[in-house]
Amino acid sequence: MTTAEQRPAPRDSTAPLLEIRHVSKFFGNVIALKEVSTEIHAGQVTCVLGDNGAGKSTFIKILSGVHHYDEGRVLMDGEVVRFASPREAKGAGIATVYQDLATVPLMPIWRNFWLGSEPTKGWGPLRRIDIGNAKRIAREELLKMGIDIRNPDQPVGTLSGGERQAVAISRAVYFGARLLILDEPTSALGVKQAGVVLRYIVAAKERGVGVILITHNPHHAFPVGDRFMILNRGRTLTDRPKGEITLDELVVAMAGGAELQALTHELQKDREQ
C-alpha cells in the first residue's frame, strides 16, 4: 500500500498549463524570436498580438511542434518539453487551428468533424463506420459550442466562416485538446461573424481549455482575452494580464505609439520646411 509520503503531491490547479521561458529561435542570421516568455493557464485566453513579421507564426509553430526552439525552455505541467513533430504536440494535448481550418469543403459536416477518426462498430472484416453515432456526437459537440446543425450531412463548405471555425474548435476540444491555438481565426471575417467566433472561443475557455488567440486586431482580442502579449520583431513588447492594461493602451502598444509619434513629428517638420 502506498504511504502518504510516497503519494505524489496533487498538481496545483493555479499552476500554468504551459510556461514559455526566454525562448529564442534563429533562422541563420535572422532572429525570429528573442527571449520570449509568458504563461498559459487552463480556462484562460492568452492573446498574442503583433503585425506581420512580429514572430507570431514562429511562436505557435514552436508550441505545435513544427519548429524546435534554439534557446530557453518550454514547460508543460512543470516538465520541460521539446516536441519533435506536430503529432507529438497533439498527443500532449496541444491542438492548432490554422487559418485554412484543415476542412474539406465538399465533405459533410460530420465527416469533417472526425477526419479519419470515426467511431466504428462490428469486428474483423465486418468492422465499419458507425455513421449514426458519428453524426450524433458531431451534432452534440457543435451544440455545446452554440451551433445547432440540423443536417450533419450538409457540406461543410456551405457553412459560414464562423461556423467552420466552430467545427474546427469543437473537433479539437472533443479529441482532448488541453491547449487550443487559434491562428488569426477572425482575420477574413466580417464584424458579425467575428463576434460569433469570439463566442466560440469563450465557450472553449469555459470548458477548461487553455486558449492562445493569435491576432493582429486588439478590438477582437480585448473582449475575450485574460492575458495579452505583444510581439514586435521577435521580441516581447508587453505581457500583462487584463487587469493591468486597458484597450486604449493595447491599441497604442500594438500600433507602435512611439514610432507613430516620431513619424508625425517628422512629417510636421517636412511641412514646415
N, C-alpha and C positions, 0 to 999 in steps of 0.2 A: 504493500500500500504506500502511496506517495505521501510523504510527510509535508507539513505546512512549509518547512524550509525548502523542500525540493520542488514545490509547485511553482511554476513560472508566475511572475507578477503580472496582474492584469494590465493590459495596454491602456495608457492614459487617453481617455476619449478626447481630451483637449489638444493632444499632440498632433502635429501636422501629418497629413497623409503623405505629402511629398515635400522634401526640402531641397532647394537648389542653392548650393553654397559656392560662390566665387567661380562659377563655371565660365570657361573660355573655349572658343572654337576658332581655329585658324584654317584658312584655305591658302596655303603658300604664304605670301606676304600680306594677304588680306585678312583683316581682323573682323570676323563675322559676329562674335560675341566676346566681351571682355569683362570678366569678373562679375557676372550677373548672379544675383542672389534674391530669393523670395521664398515664401512658404505657401503651400496649397493645403487647405483644410477640407475635410469631408463636409458636405452640406453647405458649402460656400462657393461663390463665384469669384474667381480671380480674373480680372480683365487685364490683358496685355495689349497696350496700345502703342502705336508708332506709325510713322509714314513708311512708304516704300523704301526698302534698304535699311530699315532700322534694326533688323535682326529677328523679327517675329517668326519668320518661316524657319530659320535655323534653330531657334529656341524650341519650337514644337517638334521639329524633326529629331532633335536630341532626345526629347522626352518620349517620342513614339518609336525610337529605335532605328530611325533612318540614318542618323549621323551619330558618331561617337564624340564625346567631348574630350578636349585635349588637356584641360586643367580644371581643378576644382572637384566637387563631389555632388552626386545626386543620391539622396536617401529616400527610400520608401519604407514607411513604418519603422524608421530609425535605422534601417540597414542600407549600406551602400549598394547601389545598383548601377549596372552598365549594360544596357540592352544590346544584344548582338544583332537583333532584327526586329522589324515591326511585329512579327509573330510572337517573339519573346515578350515584348512590351504588352501586347494584347493578352497574353497568358497571365501577366501580372495584374491585369485589370485596367489597363490604360487603353482607351478607345479614342481614335481620332476621326472626326468627321470633316473631310476636306470640302472645298467649295464645290467640287463636282459631285459630291454626295455618294459616289460609287453605287448609283442606282441604274437599273436598266429600263429605259422609258417604256418599251413595248411589253414588258413583263407585268403580270398582275401585281397588285399591292402586296398580297400575301407572300408571293414568291420573292419579292424584293426584301421583305422583312426577314426571311430565312436565308436566302442566298447560299444554298448548298448545305445548310444545317437543319433541314426539315425533319420533323419527327416522323418516325416510321412505325409500322405495325406488321405483324407476321414474322415468320422465321425463315432463315435459309433462303432458298430460291423464291420463296413466296413473300419475302420482305418487300414492302412498298411504302411509298409516302402516305402518311396518314393525313390526307388532304383536309378532311373535316376538322380535325384537331388543329392543324396548322392555320387554317382560316380563323378558327375561333380564337386561338391565342393571339394572333396578329391583331384582330379586331379589338380584343380586350386590352391589349397593351397600348394600342393607339388611343383607346378611350381614356386610359389613365393619364395620357398626355393631353387630353382635352379635345381630341379629334374623333368624331363619330363617322366611321366608314361603313356605310350601309352595304356596299358591294365590294368585298375584298378581291373580286376578280377584275375590278376596274384597272386598266393600265396605269402604272404609277406616273407615266408621262402626262396624263390628263389632270393630275393634281397641280395645285398652285405651288409656287416655290416654297412658301411657308409650310405647306402640308408635306412636301417631300422632305423638308428638314425634320418634320415630326416623325416620319417613317425612319429616317436615319438615327435620330436621337433615341426613339423608343427601342429600336433594334439593339443599339449599344447597351442601353440600360438593362434590357431583358437578358442579354447574354453576359451579365455580371460585371459591367464596367464600374469600377470604383472611382475612376478619374476619366472625365469626358472632356476632350479637347475639341473645340469648335473653331474652325478656321474661317473667319470672315463670313459667318452664316447669314448676315443681313446685307452684304455688300451689293447684291444685284436685285434687292427687293425694294418695293415702294414703301411708303410710310406705314400703311395698314398692315401689309404682310410682315414687315419688320417687327411690328408690335406683336403679331401672332407668334413669331419665332421667339421673341423675348419671353413670352408667357410659357413657352415650352421649356426654355432654359430654367425659369423659376420652378417649373414642375419637376424637372430633373433634380434640382437643388433640394427641393422639399422631400425628395425620396432618398436623401442622404448621399447623393453623388457629389463628389468634388468636380467643379467645372472650371476649365480655363477657356475664357472667351477671348479670341484674337480678333481685334477690330481696329479700324482707324477712326471710328466715329464715337467721340466721347458722349454724345447725346443718346446713343444706344447703350453704351456701357454703364453709365451712371445709375439708371433706374434699377438695374439688376445686380450690379457689382457689390461685392463686400470688400474687395481689395483692388487697388489699381497700381499697375506697374507700367511705366512709360519707358520705352527703349528709344535711344537715339544713337544711330551709327554703332550699334552693337553694345552700347553701354547703358546702364540704368540711370535714367534721368530723375525718376522718383519712384518710390514704392511705399505706398501708405494705405492704411485701412480707410474705409469710407468716412468714419467719424473724424478723420484728420484732414480731409480735403473737400472742397466744395466743387460743384460743377464748373463754376467760373474759373477756379484755379486749375482744374483739369483741362479745360479748353485752352487756357493761356499756355500751360505747360506743353500741351500737345501741339499747339500752333507754333511753339518756339517764340514766346513773347519777347525775349531779349533780342533775338535776331530780327524780329519784325520791327521793334523799336529802332534798332540800328539802321535798318533799311529805310524806314520812314524818315529818319534824321538825314540820311544821305540824299534821299530824293528831295527833301526840303532844301538842302544846301544847293543841289543842282538847279532847282527852280530860281533860287535867289541869285545864282550866277548868270 
